[in-house]
Amino acid sequence: MSLAAEPADPWYDGVRRSTGFAAYRRPTEEVPPHLQPLLERCRPYYDTMTAYRATGAPG
């Protein structure tokens, strides 16, 4: 029995072909106006979690 779900198979294929992580590139598109209230509600949580992000830097 396979543990991987069929819809994820294309994603796993991409992972198998990858050779590492690419450098972060900031998105160029703006948040649509109708989603701005949601962004503002989520921002404090995002900012809190940012302190725990993986940076790749030692220590």
MOPAC internal coordinates of N, CA, C and O (Angstrom, degrees):
PM7 1SCF
backbone

  N    0.0000 0     0.00 0     0.00 0    0    0    0
  C    1.4496 1     0.00 0     0.00 0    1    0    0
  C    1.5311 1   109.57 1     0.00 0    2    1    0
  O    1.2310 1   120.33 1   -50.37 1    3    2    1
  N    1.3037 1   116.97 1   129.63 1    3    2    1
  C    1.4648 1   121.93 1   179.62 1    5    3    2
  C    1.5270 1   110.26 1   -85.00 1    6    5    3
  O    1.2310 1   120.56 1   -42.36 1    7    6    5
  N    1.3207 1   116.54 1   137.64 1    7    6    5
  C    1.4604 1   120.69 1   178.16 1    9    7    6
  C    1.5152 1   111.93 1   -86.32 1   10    9    7
  O    1.2310 1   119.90 1   161.42 1   11   10    9
  N    1.3235 1   117.80 1   -18.58 1   11   10    9
  C    1.4577 1   121.84 1  -179.55 1   13   11   10
  C    1.5238 1   109.56 1   -81.20 1   14   13   11
  O    1.2310 1   120.51 1   -50.08 1   15   14   13
  N    1.3042 1   116.62 1   129.92 1   15   14   13
  C    1.4581 1   121.08 1   177.17 1   17   15   14
  C    1.5224 1   109.07 1   -74.57 1   18   17   15
  O    1.2310 1   120.85 1   -33.53 1   19   18   17
  N    1.3072 1   115.98 1   146.47 1   19   18   17
  C    1.4631 1   120.00 1  -178.38 1   21   19   18
  C    1.5248 1   113.50 1   -57.60 1   22   21   19
  O    1.2310 1   118.81 1   137.96 1   23   22   21
  N    1.3649 1   119.87 1   -42.04 1   23   22   21
  C    1.4690 1   118.02 1  -179.30 1   25   23   22
  C    1.5228 1   113.31 1   -61.96 1   26   25   23
  O    1.2310 1   119.48 1   157.78 1   27   26   25
  N    1.3093 1   118.60 1   -22.22 1   27   26   25
  C    1.4644 1   120.59 1  -178.83 1   29   27   26
  C    1.5277 1   112.14 1   -85.10 1   30   29   27
  O    1.2310 1   120.08 1   168.98 1   31   30   29
  N    1.3146 1   117.45 1   -11.02 1   31   30   29
  C    1.4561 1   120.01 1  -176.08 1   33   31   30
  C    1.5258 1   114.33 1   -52.81 1   34   33   31
  O    1.2310 1   118.54 1   136.18 1   35   34   33
  N    1.3435 1   120.40 1   -43.82 1   35   34   33
  C    1.4775 1   118.24 1   177.35 1   37   35   34
  C    1.5276 1   111.88 1   -61.81 1   38   37   35
  O    1.2310 1   119.94 1   144.14 1   39   38   37
  N    1.3111 1   117.72 1   -35.86 1   39   38   37
  C    1.4692 1   120.80 1   177.59 1   41   39   38
  C    1.5157 1   109.94 1   -63.90 1   42   41   39
  O    1.2310 1   120.00 1   134.68 1   43   42   41
  N    1.3319 1   117.60 1   -45.32 1   43   42   41
  C    1.4575 1   120.51 1   179.91 1   45   43   42
  C    1.5237 1   111.14 1   -64.08 1   46   45   43
  O    1.2310 1   120.12 1   144.66 1   47   46   45
  N    1.3127 1   117.37 1   -35.34 1   47   46   45
  C    1.4673 1   119.88 1   176.44 1   49   47   46
  C    1.5260 1   109.99 1   -61.09 1   50   49   47
  O    1.2310 1   120.34 1   138.46 1   51   50   49
  N    1.3312 1   116.96 1   -41.54 1   51   50   49
  C    1.4592 1   120.65 1   177.68 1   53   51   50
  C    1.5201 1   111.64 1   -63.44 1   54   53   51
  O    1.2310 1   120.65 1   141.39 1   55   54   53
  N    1.3237 1   116.37 1   -38.61 1   55   54   53
  C    1.4647 1   120.54 1   178.58 1   57   55   54
  C    1.5206 1   109.79 1   -65.46 1   58   57   55
  O    1.2310 1   120.22 1   136.46 1   59   58   57
  N    1.3130 1   117.19 1   -43.54 1   59   58   57
  C    1.4728 1   120.98 1  -179.52 1   61   59   58
  C    1.5302 1   111.16 1   -62.06 1   62   61   59
  O    1.2310 1   120.23 1   144.85 1   63   62   61
  N    1.3326 1   117.16 1   -35.15 1   63   62   61
  C    1.4759 1   120.86 1  -178.07 1   65   63   62
  C    1.5250 1   112.63 1   -81.94 1   66   65   63
  O    1.2310 1   120.07 1   164.55 1   67   66   65
  N    1.3290 1   117.47 1   -15.45 1   67   66   65
  C    1.4609 1   119.18 1  -174.28 1   69   67   66
  C    1.5228 1   111.41 1   -70.56 1   70   69   67
  O    1.2310 1   121.81 1   -24.48 1   71   70   69
  N    1.3169 1   114.14 1   155.52 1   71   70   69
  C    1.4653 1   119.69 1   179.15 1   73   71   70
  C    1.5254 1   111.59 1  -117.18 1   74   73   71
  O    1.2310 1   119.93 1  -175.26 1   75   74   73
  N    1.3211 1   117.74 1     4.74 1   75   74   73
  C    1.4601 1   120.47 1   179.13 1   77   75   74
  C    1.5119 1   110.97 1   152.19 1   78   77   75
  O    1.2310 1   121.30 1    15.18 1   79   78   77
  N    1.3115 1   115.12 1  -164.82 1   79   78   77
  C    1.4445 1   121.39 1  -179.00 1   81   79   78
  C    1.5213 1   110.58 1   -98.59 1   82   81   79
  O    1.2310 1   121.00 1   -37.79 1   83   82   81
  N    1.3069 1   115.69 1   142.21 1   83   82   81
  C    1.4630 1   120.89 1   175.58 1   85   83   82
  C    1.5165 1   108.51 1   -90.86 1   86   85   83
  O    1.2310 1   120.75 1   -22.75 1   87   86   85
  N    1.2960 1   116.17 1   157.25 1   87   86   85
  C    1.4587 1   120.97 1   177.01 1   89   87   86
  C    1.5253 1   109.46 1   -65.23 1   90   89   87
  O    1.2310 1   120.55 1   -32.97 1   91   90   89
  N    1.3294 1   116.55 1   147.03 1   91   90   89
  C    1.4633 1   121.40 1   179.10 1   93   91   90
  C    1.5209 1   109.84 1   -65.65 1   94   93   91
  O    1.2310 1   121.44 1   -43.61 1   95   94   93
  N    1.3078 1   114.84 1   136.39 1   95   94   93
  C    1.4645 1   121.32 1   173.62 1   97   95   94
  C    1.5176 1   107.68 1  -124.73 1   98   97   95
  O    1.2310 1   121.15 1   -57.46 1   99   98   97
  N    1.3193 1   115.41 1   122.54 1   99   98   97
  C    1.4649 1   120.15 1  -179.53 1  101   99   98
  C    1.5293 1   109.18 1   -63.65 1  102  101   99
  O    1.2310 1   120.24 1   -44.27 1  103  102  101
  N    1.3396 1   117.14 1   135.73 1  103  102  101
  C    1.4671 1   119.65 1   177.81 1  105  103  102
  C    1.5246 1   110.71 1   -61.15 1  106  105  103
  O    1.2310 1   120.78 1   -34.25 1  107  106  105
  N    1.3053 1   116.11 1   145.75 1  107  106  105
  C    1.4570 1   120.24 1  -178.68 1  109  107  106
  C    1.5251 1   112.12 1   -97.18 1  110  109  107
  O    1.2310 1   119.91 1   163.12 1  111  110  109
  N    1.3237 1   117.78 1   -16.88 1  111  110  109
  C    1.4594 1   119.15 1  -178.93 1  113  111  110
  C    1.5295 1   110.85 1   -82.93 1  114  113  111
  O    1.2310 1   120.96 1   -29.88 1  115  114  113
  N    1.3069 1   115.76 1   150.12 1  115  114  113
  C    1.4628 1   122.91 1   179.73 1  117  115  114
  C    1.5324 1   109.55 1   -88.63 1  118  117  115
  O    1.2310 1   120.75 1   -24.08 1  119  118  117
  N    1.3167 1   116.17 1   155.92 1  119  118  117
  C    1.4651 1   121.05 1   174.55 1  121  119  118
  C    1.5276 1   107.21 1   -73.87 1  122  121  119
  O    1.2310 1   119.94 1   -51.12 1  123  122  121
  N    1.3332 1   117.72 1   128.88 1  123  122  121
  C    1.4647 1   119.69 1  -179.15 1  125  123  122
  C    1.5382 1   111.03 1   -60.57 1  126  125  123
  O    1.2310 1   120.32 1   -33.49 1  127  126  125
  N    1.2959 1   116.99 1   146.51 1  127  126  125
  C    1.4709 1   120.51 1  -177.76 1  129  127  126
  C    1.5255 1   114.34 1   -52.74 1  130  129  127
  O    1.2310 1   120.21 1   142.62 1  131  130  129
  N    1.3335 1   117.20 1   -37.38 1  131  130  129
  C    1.4707 1   118.80 1  -177.64 1  133  131  130
  C    1.5317 1   112.17 1   -70.03 1  134  133  131
  O    1.2310 1   119.80 1   165.90 1  135  134  133
  N    1.3411 1   117.99 1   -14.10 1  135  134  133
  C    1.4653 1   121.01 1   178.37 1  137  135  134
  C    1.5253 1   112.77 1  -101.37 1  138  137  135
  O    1.2310 1   119.73 1   176.97 1  139  138  137
  N    1.3115 1   118.12 1    -3.03 1  139  138  137
  C    1.4600 1   121.40 1   179.95 1  141  139  138
  C    1.5327 1   113.24 1   -57.75 1  142  141  139
  O    1.2310 1   118.90 1   136.93 1  143  142  141
  N    1.3513 1   119.71 1   -43.07 1  143  142  141
  C    1.4688 1   118.97 1   177.60 1  145  143  142
  C    1.5321 1   112.76 1   -60.29 1  146  145  143
  O    1.2310 1   120.36 1   141.68 1  147  146  145
  N    1.3132 1   116.92 1   -38.32 1  147  146  145
  C    1.4629 1   120.43 1   177.36 1  149  147  146
  C    1.5229 1   110.42 1   -65.54 1  150  149  147
  O    1.2310 1   120.36 1   136.88 1  151  150  149
  N    1.3270 1   116.92 1   -43.12 1  151  150  149
  C    1.4616 1   121.21 1   177.65 1  153  151  150
  C    1.5308 1   110.74 1   -58.06 1  154  153  151
  O    1.2310 1   120.54 1   134.81 1  155  154  153
  N    1.3065 1   116.57 1   -45.19 1  155  154  153
  C    1.4620 1   120.79 1  -179.71 1  157  155  154
  C    1.5235 1   112.18 1   -64.43 1  158  157  155
  O    1.2310 1   120.13 1   143.97 1  159  158  157
  N    1.3343 1   117.35 1   -36.03 1  159  158  157
  C    1.4752 1   120.50 1   177.64 1  161  159  158
  C    1.5157 1   111.60 1   -69.37 1  162  161  159
  O    1.2310 1   119.97 1   144.70 1  163  162  161
  N    1.3187 1   117.67 1   -35.30 1  163  162  161
  C    1.4701 1   122.03 1  -175.78 1  165  163  162
  C    1.5218 1   113.23 1   -84.87 1  166  165  163
  O    1.2310 1   120.09 1   156.21 1  167  166  165
  N    1.3123 1   117.44 1   -23.79 1  167  166  165
  C    1.4621 1   121.48 1  -173.78 1  169  167  166
  C    1.5288 1   114.12 1   -52.74 1  170  169  167
  O    1.2310 1   118.33 1   135.03 1  171  170  169
  N    1.3448 1   120.78 1   -44.97 1  171  170  169
  C    1.4676 1   119.02 1   179.99 1  173  171  170
  C    1.5357 1   112.78 1   -60.19 1  174  173  171
  O    1.2310 1   120.17 1   142.94 1  175  174  173
  N    1.3126 1   117.29 1   -37.06 1  175  174  173
  C    1.4666 1   120.76 1   178.74 1  177  175  174
  C    1.5263 1   110.69 1   -68.62 1  178  177  175
  O    1.2310 1   121.11 1   137.71 1  179  178  177
  N    1.3270 1   115.49 1   -42.29 1  179  178  177
  C    1.4653 1   120.67 1   177.86 1  181  179  178
  C    1.5267 1   110.36 1   -60.88 1  182  181  179
  O    1.2310 1   120.92 1   134.26 1  183  182  181
  N    1.3253 1   115.85 1   -45.74 1  183  182  181
  C    1.4637 1   119.79 1  -179.27 1  185  183  182
  C    1.5266 1   111.36 1   -62.60 1  186  185  183
  O    1.2310 1   120.10 1   141.88 1  187  186  185
  N    1.3226 1   117.41 1   -38.12 1  187  186  185
  C    1.4694 1   121.15 1   177.68 1  189  187  186
  C    1.5243 1   110.64 1   -64.70 1  190  189  187
  O    1.2310 1   120.24 1   134.93 1  191  190  189
  N    1.3212 1   117.15 1   -45.07 1  191  190  189
  C    1.4710 1   120.64 1  -178.49 1  193  191  190
  C    1.5245 1   111.81 1   -68.88 1  194  193  191
  O    1.2310 1   119.89 1   153.18 1  195  194  193
  N    1.3266 1   117.81 1   -26.82 1  195  194  193
  C    1.4598 1   121.39 1   179.98 1  197  195  194
  C    1.5285 1   111.81 1   -57.09 1  198  197  195
  O    1.2310 1   120.43 1   148.89 1  199  198  197
  N    1.3129 1   116.78 1   -31.11 1  199  198  197
  C    1.4677 1   120.18 1   179.48 1  201  199  198
  C    1.5299 1   111.87 1   -64.40 1  202  201  199
  O    1.2310 1   120.00 1   160.27 1  203  202  201
  N    1.3285 1   117.61 1   -19.73 1  203  202  201
  C    1.4603 1   122.24 1  -176.76 1  205  203  202
  C    1.5306 1   112.97 1  -107.89 1  206  205  203
  O    1.2310 1   120.21 1  -168.49 1  207  206  205
  N    1.3149 1   117.20 1    11.51 1  207  206  205
  C    1.4713 1   120.14 1  -175.84 1  209  207  206
  C    1.5265 1   111.28 1   -71.21 1  210  209  207
  O    1.2310 1   121.29 1   -25.50 1  211  210  209
  N    1.3101 1   115.15 1   154.50 1  211  210  209
  C    1.4574 1   121.13 1   174.51 1  213  211  210
  C    1.5248 1   107.76 1   -81.01 1  214  213  211
  O    1.2310 1   120.54 1   -53.80 1  215  214  213
  N    1.3260 1   116.57 1   126.20 1  215  214  213
  C    1.4603 1   120.09 1  -177.95 1  217  215  214
  C    1.5141 1   113.13 1  -109.67 1  218  217  215
  O    1.2310 1   120.28 1   162.31 1  219  218  217
  N    1.3160 1   117.07 1   -17.69 1  219  218  217
  C    1.4452 1   119.99 1  -176.52 1  221  219  218
  C    1.5183 1   112.47 1    84.73 1  222  221  219
  O    1.2310 1   120.70 1   171.08 1  223  222  221
  N    1.3206 1   116.27 1    -8.92 1  223  222  221
  C    1.4646 1   120.45 1   178.97 1  225  223  222
  C    1.5316 1   109.63 1   -84.57 1  226  225  223
  O    1.2310 1   119.83 1   -35.83 1  227  226  225
  N    1.3146 1   117.93 1   144.17 1  227  226  225
  C    1.4595 1   119.56 1   178.57 1  229  227  226
  C    1.5276 1   111.58 1   -63.83 1  230  229  227
  O    1.2310 1   121.99 1   -34.19 1  231  230  229
  N    1.3059 1   113.79 1   145.81 1  231  230  229
  C    1.3433 1   123.64 1   170.12 1  233  231  230
  C    1.3512 1   143.25 1    67.42 1  234  233  231
  O    1.2310 1   120.10 1   180.00 1  235  234  233

